[in-house]
Amino acid sequence: MNKVDIEKLFKDQINKIWDDPKYQDIRVIDRGYAVSTGIVKDSILFIGINPSYTTSDSSRSFYELKQKDNEYRKYFSKFEEISKCTKHPWSHIDLLFFKETSQKYIDTIVKDYPEGLSFIWQQLLVTKQILEILRPKIIVVSNTKARQFLGKEQINDRNIWLGYDFKFDQEIGTDKIMNKDSKLFETPVFFTSMLSGQRAMDNGSFERLKWHINRSI
C-alpha cells in the first residue's frame, strides 16, 4: 500500500498554527494536537471532525492506524468491517487537529475568540492539502460539521468553507465532487449518519452502506 507521511509533510505547518501568538488564548491550544499519519492513498477515506480529549494528554502527536485490530474498537471497527467487505484498504482523517470531546465547542471557538475563526480556517487549509494528496477512491463523511466544512451545505456565498461542489450521481446513487480543478474530481462521497456511538445507524442501514460502497469502487 502506498502511504503518505503526513508528519513529514505537514508537521511544520501545523506547529506554526499552534505556536502562533494570536491563538494562545484559545483553550484547546494547551492540549496539543493529534493527527493521523501514514495514510493510505487511493483508499476508502473516512472523514471525522477532530480527535477526542483526555485530561492527561497535552502532547502534539502523530499516530498511524492499522488496517485491522486497532485499539479503539468502538470507533474504528466499522471502518475495518467496510474495508473487509469491499476488499479495499481504508484510512481516516479528522478535518481539525485540536483535541476536544464536544463538537459544539467548535462553534464556541468561532464565536468567543477574536482569532477563533482564523484558527479553524488555518487547520482546514492544511487538511485540504492533505485530501488533495491522498486522492481517495471513496470518501465517507458521517459527521454533520465535517459535511458543512467540506462545502456540502453551501448556499450562494455562505457555508463555502473548503469549497467542494457536490452533485448527486444517478448512476451510482451518491454524491460526487465536481470541482474540475481538484484532484478529487468525480470522487464518490457518502454522507451518512454516525457509524458508531449512541446515534449510530441501525444494522440494516449499515449493511446497505457496505453494499453501496462496494458497488461504487
Disulfide bonds with the S-S distance in Angstrom:
none
